[in-house]
Amino acid sequence: MREQVLDRLWGSAPWMKLPDKQRFRVKIFKSGNSLALRLPASLGLRAGMEVDMDVQDGQYFSFSNPDQPKRKFNVAKVCGSATDLQPLVDDDRLFEERPLACPKGDGSDDAA
């Protein structure tokens, strides 16, 4: 139950979620004049799929899927949820004049 609540929270604030890290031992082998990396099938990649690779300091590699679908906001979930809202009338858009917190000067500084 608690995991479902946290998943719902992370859905609205994905930057707060800790990354889900997994470690795999992979094998690098020679394929023609290039090196190839054998990746586990459990990653969900397909043969022929292109990914972006980032290399940091020559030793940290990360891959990302450039074709990953963008997260979309589902308006149908919130439609009708705020039933007591009323449209603003023009009188509600007017504000009273109030003094400025820092009065405007004439542009000249007398402090020398």
One Martini backbone bead per residue (centre of mass of N, CA, C, O) as a GRO file, in nm:
protein
  112
    1MET     BB    1   0.059   0.063  -0.022
    2ARG     BB    2   0.300   0.259   0.012
    3GLU     BB    3   0.406   0.231  -0.282
    4GLN     BB    4   0.158   0.355  -0.418
    5VAL     BB    5   0.184   0.633  -0.289
    6LEU     BB    6   0.470   0.693  -0.396
    7ASP     BB    7   0.405   0.662  -0.697
    8ARG     BB    8   0.208   0.899  -0.700
    9LEU     BB    9   0.409   1.112  -0.611
   10TRP     BB   10   0.620   1.070  -0.841
   11GLY     BB   11   0.427   1.141  -1.075
   12SER     BB   12   0.425   1.459  -0.982
   13ALA     BB   13   0.759   1.419  -0.888
   14PRO     BB   14   1.016   1.284  -1.057
   15TRP     BB   15   1.274   1.439  -0.933
   16MET     BB   16   1.244   1.290  -0.636
   17LYS     BB   17   1.325   1.031  -0.745
   18LEU     BB   18   1.505   0.770  -0.715
   19PRO     BB   19   1.713   0.595  -0.880
   20ASP     BB   20   1.702   0.295  -1.065
   21LYS     BB   21   1.946   0.068  -0.992
   22GLN     BB   22   2.149  -0.141  -1.202
   23ARG     BB   23   2.361  -0.433  -1.224
   24PHE     BB   24   2.581  -0.537  -1.491
   25ARG     BB   25   2.743  -0.792  -1.665
   26VAL     BB   26   2.939  -0.732  -1.943
   27LYS     BB   27   3.040  -0.791  -2.287
   28ILE     BB   28   3.332  -0.735  -2.471
   29PHE     BB   29   3.365  -0.737  -2.830
   30LYS     BB   30   3.463  -0.827  -3.144
   31SER     BB   31   3.334  -0.646  -3.448
   32GLY     BB   32   3.543  -0.638  -3.657
   33ASN     BB   33   3.659  -0.299  -3.609
   34SER     BB   34   3.485  -0.324  -3.353
   35LEU     BB   35   3.313  -0.273  -3.062
   36ALA     BB   36   3.107  -0.470  -2.845
   37LEU     BB   37   2.796  -0.488  -2.654
   38ARG     BB   38   2.653  -0.703  -2.426
   39LEU     BB   39   2.311  -0.709  -2.353
   40PRO     BB   40   2.051  -0.759  -2.169
   41ALA     BB   41   1.720  -0.850  -2.232
   42SER     BB   42   1.589  -0.712  -1.966
   43LEU     BB   43   1.599  -0.408  -2.086
   44GLY     BB   44   1.414  -0.395  -2.364
   45LEU     BB   45   1.573  -0.423  -2.611
   46ARG     BB   46   1.630  -0.393  -2.962
   47ALA     BB   47   1.715  -0.479  -3.256
   48GLY     BB   48   1.831  -0.175  -3.407
   49MET     BB   49   1.836   0.011  -3.181
   50GLU     BB   50   1.865   0.349  -3.092
   51VAL     BB   51   2.105   0.520  -2.883
   52ASP     BB   52   2.218   0.730  -2.637
   53MET     BB   53   2.558   0.825  -2.552
   54ASP     BB   54   2.726   0.892  -2.246
   55VAL     BB   55   3.046   1.044  -2.158
   56GLN     BB   56   3.231   1.048  -1.847
   57ASP     BB   57   3.562   1.080  -1.811
   58GLY     BB   58   3.599   0.802  -1.985
   59GLN     BB   59   3.409   0.594  -1.766
   60TYR     BB   60   3.109   0.701  -1.793
   61PHE     BB   61   2.815   0.532  -1.890
   62SER     BB   62   2.520   0.634  -2.080
   63PHE     BB   63   2.181   0.556  -2.165
   64SER     BB   64   1.933   0.667  -2.410
   65ASN     BB   65   1.602   0.711  -2.526
   66PRO     BB   66   1.495   0.916  -2.787
   67ASP     BB   67   1.193   0.762  -2.827
   68GLN     BB   68   1.070   0.845  -2.576
   69PRO     BB   69   0.788   0.914  -2.448
   70LYS     BB   70   0.611   1.165  -2.349
   71ARG     BB   71   0.473   1.308  -2.088
   72LYS     BB   72   0.129   1.320  -2.014
   73PHE     BB   73  -0.154   1.508  -1.952
   74ASN     BB   74  -0.457   1.415  -1.787
   75VAL     BB   75  -0.752   1.585  -1.805
   76ALA     BB   76  -0.972   1.372  -1.727
   77LYS     BB   77  -0.889   1.352  -1.418
   78VAL     BB   78  -0.973   1.678  -1.355
   79CYS     BB   79  -1.238   1.681  -1.471
   80GLY     BB   80  -1.470   1.802  -1.235
   81SER     BB   81  -1.312   1.843  -0.945
   82ALA     BB   82  -1.397   2.169  -0.948
   83THR     BB   83  -1.724   2.256  -0.877
   84ASP     BB   84  -1.693   2.553  -0.704
   85LEU     BB   85  -1.613   2.718  -0.941
   86GLN     BB   86  -1.588   3.060  -1.050
   87PRO     BB   87  -1.603   3.309  -1.242
   88LEU     BB   88  -1.469   3.602  -1.304
   89VAL     BB   89  -1.524   3.921  -1.238
   90ASP     BB   90  -1.440   4.243  -1.306
   91ASP     BB   91  -1.423   4.340  -1.002
   92ASP     BB   92  -1.197   4.119  -0.926
   93ARG     BB   93  -0.966   4.270  -1.119
   94LEU     BB   94  -0.955   4.498  -0.912
   95PHE     BB   95  -0.729   4.733  -0.757
   96GLU     BB   96  -0.586   4.896  -0.514
   97GLU     BB   97  -0.407   5.150  -0.431
   98ARG     BB   98  -0.062   5.140  -0.324
   99PRO     BB   99   0.211   5.177  -0.166
  100LEU     BB  100   0.530   5.166  -0.195
  101ALA     BB  101   0.795   5.023  -0.037
  102CYS     BB  102   0.980   5.178  -0.253
  103PRO     BB  103   1.038   5.474  -0.331
  104LYS     BB  104   1.059   5.670  -0.591
  105GLY     BB  105   1.288   5.836  -0.757
  106ASP     BB  106   1.451   6.078  -0.972
  107GLY     BB  107   1.753   5.928  -1.030
  108SER     BB  108   1.916   6.071  -0.812
  109ASP     BB  109   2.213   6.056  -0.628
  110ASP     BB  110   2.310   6.188  -0.307
  111ALA     BB  111   2.509   5.968  -0.261
  112ALA     BB  112   2.883   6.000  -0.226
   0.00000   0.00000   0.00000
